[in-house]
């Protein structure tokens, strides 16, 4: 006889369905690759071929695999390492005489 807190399935050694957080944690920890190919042919002539590769993993796992493109992407770096857009705007405002007025107000 099973104890009141246990279901008969658990007592028999069967696994209960995994919850979404558990599945997400496992996928991000281990990583998963989804691959697919799409081809469009017309009369045995290939018009379009698309190869899709999707990697779902945590940033730490991706770094372990040698994938770190986000660290070198200037668009994602934004204001951390450049501020070229803000510098350019500041120079244009100074040439136009706008910067001095905005600093005074």
C-alpha positions as CSV (number, residue, x, y, z in Angstrom):
1,X,0.0,0.0,0.0
2,X,1.3,3.5,-0.9
3,X,1.7,6.3,1.6
4,X,-0.9,9.1,1.3
5,X,1.6,11.6,-0.3
6,X,2.7,9.3,-3.1
7,X,0.7,8.4,-6.2
8,X,0.6,4.7,-7.3
9,X,2.5,5.6,-10.5
10,X,5.4,7.0,-8.6
11,X,5.4,4.0,-6.3
12,X,5.7,1.7,-9.3
13,X,8.8,3.6,-10.6
14,X,7.0,5.5,-13.4
15,X,8.1,9.0,-14.1
16,X,5.7,11.9,-13.8
17,X,5.5,14.3,-16.7
18,X,8.1,17.0,-16.5
19,X,7.1,20.6,-15.8
20,X,7.9,23.4,-18.2
21,X,10.6,25.0,-15.9
22,X,12.4,21.6,-15.6
23,X,12.4,21.2,-19.4
24,X,13.6,24.7,-20.0
25,X,16.4,24.3,-17.4
26,X,17.5,21.1,-19.1
27,X,17.4,22.5,-22.6
28,X,19.4,25.7,-21.6
29,X,21.9,23.6,-19.6
30,X,22.5,21.0,-22.3
31,X,21.6,22.9,-25.5
32,X,19.4,21.7,-28.3
33,X,19.9,22.0,-32.1
34,X,17.0,22.2,-34.5
35,X,17.8,21.7,-38.1
36,X,15.8,21.8,-41.3
37,X,16.1,22.3,-45.0
38,X,13.5,23.8,-47.3
39,X,13.7,23.4,-51.1
40,X,11.4,24.8,-53.8
41,X,11.7,23.0,-57.1
42,X,9.8,23.5,-60.4
43,X,10.2,20.8,-63.0
44,X,13.4,19.5,-61.4
45,X,14.9,23.0,-61.3
46,X,15.9,24.2,-57.8
47,X,14.5,27.7,-57.4
48,X,15.1,28.2,-53.7
49,X,17.1,26.3,-51.0
50,X,17.1,27.4,-47.4
51,X,19.1,25.6,-44.7
52,X,18.0,26.4,-41.2
53,X,20.0,25.7,-38.1
54,X,18.8,26.9,-34.7
55,X,20.8,26.5,-31.5
56,X,18.9,27.0,-28.2
57,X,21.2,27.1,-25.2
58,X,22.2,29.4,-22.3
59,X,24.9,32.0,-22.8
60,X,27.3,30.1,-20.6
61,X,26.8,26.9,-22.6
62,X,27.2,28.7,-25.8
63,X,30.5,30.2,-24.6
64,X,31.7,26.7,-23.7
65,X,31.0,25.7,-27.3
66,X,33.0,28.7,-28.6
67,X,30.0,30.8,-29.6
68,X,30.3,34.3,-28.4
69,X,29.2,36.5,-31.4
70,X,27.2,38.8,-29.1
71,X,30.3,40.0,-27.3
72,X,31.8,41.4,-30.6
73,X,28.6,42.8,-32.2
74,X,28.8,46.6,-32.2
75,X,25.0,46.9,-32.4
76,X,24.6,45.0,-29.1
77,X,27.5,46.7,-27.4
78,X,25.6,50.0,-27.6
79,X,26.9,52.6,-25.1
80,X,29.4,50.3,-23.4
81,X,32.3,50.7,-25.8
82,X,32.1,53.5,-28.3
83,X,29.2,56.0,-28.1
84,X,30.1,57.0,-31.7
85,X,26.6,58.2,-32.4
86,X,26.4,60.3,-29.3
87,X,29.9,61.8,-30.0
88,X,28.8,62.6,-33.6
89,X,25.6,64.3,-32.3
90,X,27.6,66.3,-29.8
91,X,30.0,67.5,-32.5
92,X,27.2,68.5,-34.8
93,X,25.4,70.4,-32.0
94,X,28.7,72.2,-31.1
95,X,29.1,73.2,-34.8
96,X,25.5,74.4,-34.9
97,X,25.9,76.3,-31.6
98,X,23.1,74.3,-30.0
99,X,25.2,72.5,-27.4
100,X,26.2,75.7,-25.5
101,X,22.5,76.8,-25.1
102,X,21.4,73.3,-23.9
103,X,24.1,73.3,-21.3
104,X,23.1,76.7,-20.0
105,X,19.5,75.8,-19.4
